[in-house]
């Protein structure tokens, strides 16, 4: 049984990786599909599934999304995220009973089906059940958010100067370089300005490698 009880209005750092640590995002189309899947399935009771939705005419897709967002019934709020070649990190606030579990199940099933068809493979793509750690206080919240955003640099996927434009984290949304789906106010309430938030992220770029106090949140 899962050790962490997933409770409404609580925030969790959620992580999963590919089976055998294999890549799960191998090109731009796959990263983009994963982002679309995260955005689509954060809502409650989505129907039709994403694969069928994408076959609709443009006007019908736009109408469907407008109706979905107008109802504003979500399983989770996505506070921050990072997609890496063989794993992902999410900072999620559960909105409804079983919200995180349902959201991650929908995401995994939909993306795995897409990936398997595209790559002509069979079987699970992600490694068993996702891991989750509850965020216990505000200090932990902002530090885990920073860890998530720094992950591409600390994992040596990109260089420090490339981080601000790395398209597969929520950081460009926070720095107002891209419109996205992250709910930023939970984090930004702890900073008096956008500059202070940016400084917090970049002033200790090796933070995620060295800070011992969040080792138990990393799952690496």
Beta strands, then each sheet from edge to edge (+ up, - down):
strand 1: 11-17
strand 2: 76-84
strand 3: 87-94
strand 4: 131-134
sheet 1: 2+ 3- 1+ 4-
end
